[in-house]
Amino acid sequence: MKRQHLEMRGMPYFPGVAVGKLQHGGQGDIAQHIVLVSQAEVPALHTAPAGVIVIEAAPFSHTMISLLGLGVPTVLISVQEAGQLQAGMTLCIDGVSGRITDDIDDTTTAASTAVDIATPTGSAQSVHLYASVRQPRAATQALQLGAGAIGLVRSELLLPADGRQPVLARDAVGRPLGVQGVRLYQLEQVNTVIDAQLTALAALAQDFSLRVLIPFLVRVEEYAYWRRDVIRQRLPGHVPVGAMAEAPAMVLDIARLSEAADFVAIGCNDLMQSLYAADRDLGELRYYLDPYAPLLFRLFRQIAQQAGEHLSQVQLCGVLAQIQGILPVLLGLGYRAFSVDVPFIPYLARLAAQSSLSGCEVLAAKVCAATPTQDVLTILQLPIDRHAPFSVS
């Protein structure tokens, strides 16, 4: 009798195909294994396995974003699905489709190659994929993949050479919503760090092209103060100073912000957290941060319309553009600059190159006109049951 193969589809999180024996946990020699871990176990993955399956993960959480830096195929599943996976099984996981199977003969392996990130699409315009980095080695990798620039340096995630987490960073975990970014600059410990960073940037600006981004702003007046009274006092005048909009209050005033700021970035992760009133780090709230909700794209359409001629200077940061099926919709809404995790650059560059801008515009219009999330999934030709829009206990 022919053996019945395991077939499962989770949520794709990082593209690529991996084959290996399944190991529960990320300890020991995992280089040739597919590891099954909970979100809490992700920080212990100090070396890259062949692939990762994460149980009950929050896709937009700080913990899961750190996993993207490994650049290995990753699929997210439920605890019920995890019950079907036994240690020692030889599995193939596909980080594009979300497929998990033990039918190894029915799999193919996809290789990633470096691609020019200023990618011509169906029109003569370009899509710019900039690198989001949190460690020096990521900048080296971005250069190897053909990145022309770094879009975002996650300086709050930089760690000392010995790998120890700074005391202040540990204390920041669990702070109330909104106690972050520029709102911490007045604290003595943080102010000392900002002072050191500005000193270093002033020296680097003599030889390198730099841009400085002020995070978590909600008022244009905030930006004006920090730019005029703090940063401009320390940095040469030729260094552009940008504004990071991460809350509805700021993105809905993007027309004024775009006039005032040298450039604008939108932090999609925190914006979605505020929009849905759901902590992005909590796995139990993961379904509420719905990346396929039509209202989310209607918000981005409104932002694009208000930005007007300044839209080309707006950079989208965060996981959203990396989620399956989302980039063409954002292209259709007019966005052209994205800061993404380094290993995603080749995959998204190929996707952009294959996309017609006129087709993306039609797609975006259909998505914005949809009502429930399920309709958007149907438009994007994604399985409806793989992306539940919310969780009901």
Residue, then its C-alpha position, 0 to 999 in steps of 0.5 A: m500500500k502506498r504511504q500517505h504523505l504529510e501535506m500541510r500549508g502554513m503561513p510563508y514568512f521567508p522565501g526559499v526551499a529547505v530539506g532536512k530532518l526535523q529537530h525540536g528546538g534550536q540547540g546543537d548542530i542545526a545547520q542541516h536541520i529544519v528546526l521547530v521552535s516557538q516564538a520564545e525560542v527564536p532568540a536562541l537561534h544563533t546559527a542558521p538552520a536549513g529551515v525554520i518552522v515557528i509555532e504560534a508566531a506574531p509575524f510583525s513582532h520584534t522577535m520574528i523580525s530578528l529571525l528574518g536576518l538569518g535568511v533561511p526558509t521559514v513557515l509559521i504554523s499553529v500549535q495544532e499543526a505542530g502536533q503532526l510533526q515528529a522529530g526525525m522526520t525528513l521534511c521539505i518546507d517552502g517559504v513561498s507557498g507555505r507548504i510543509t511535506d515529507d514527500i521529498d520526491d515532489t519538491t524543487t529547490a529554488a536558488s536566490t541570486a543577486v539582482d540590481i535593486a533599481t529594478p525597471t518595472g512595466s513602465a520606465q519607473s524604478v522600484h528601490l529596495y533598500a537594506s534594513v540592517r541591524q548588524p555590520r555583517a548585514a551591511t556587507q551582505a547587502l553590498q554583496l546582493g547589489a544594494g545601492a544604499i541602506g534604508l534603515v540602520r536599526s541602531e537600537l538593536l546593535l549589540p556590543a562585540d561580546g553579544r550582551q544586551p545593554v541594560l537600557a535595552r532590557d529595561a525597554v522591553g515591556r514598556p507601555l505602548g508609545v514609550q519608544g523612539v524620540r520620546l526616550y531621547q530626554l532620558e539621561q541614559v538615552n540622551t548619552v547614546i544619542d550624543a555619542q551617535l551624533t558625534a560619530l555621524a558628524a565624523l562620518a559625514q565628512d567622507f560618506s553620504l548619510r541620512v538621519l531619521i528621527p523615529f516615532l514622531v506624531r507631530v510636525e512640530e516635534y520634527a521641527y524641534w529635534r531637527r532645528d534645536v538638536i540635530r542641526q546643531r551637531l551635524p553638517g547642513h548637507v546631511p538630510v534629516g528625515a521623519m519616521a511616521e509610525a502612528p495614524a496621527m502622523v501619517l494622516d498629516i503626511a502632506r505637512l510632514s512631507e513639506a517640512a521634512d527632508f524625507v519621510a519614512i513610514g514604519c509599517n509595523d508600529l503603524m499597524q499595531s496602532l491601527y489595529a490596537a494589538d500589541r505586535d509582539l504578542g502571539e495571541l493577537r497575531y490574527y488581529l494585525d491583518p496584512y490583507a485587510p482592505l482598510l489597511f490598503r485604503l489607508f495607504r491609498q489615502i496617505a499616497q494621495q495626501a503625499g502627492e508629488h512627495l510620494s517618491q520621497v516616502q520610504l516604507c519600512g517594516v515587514l509589510a512589503q515582505i508579506q506574500g502578495i503585498l508588494p504589487v499592491l503597494l506598487g499599484l498605490g504608487y509607493r516606490a521605495f522600500s526598506v527591507d530585510v537584506p535576504f529579501i532583496p533578491y526575491l522582491a527585486r525579481l517580483a518587482a521586475q515581473s510586475s507591470l505597473s499598470g497591472c499593479e494599479v488595477l490590482a490595488a484598485k480591486v483590493c481597496a474596493a474589497t470588503p472582507t479580508q477573504d475577498v482580498l485573499t481571493i484577488l491575490q489568489l492566496p488560500i483563504d484558510r491560511h490567513a485567518p483575519f482574527s482569532v475567536s476563542 
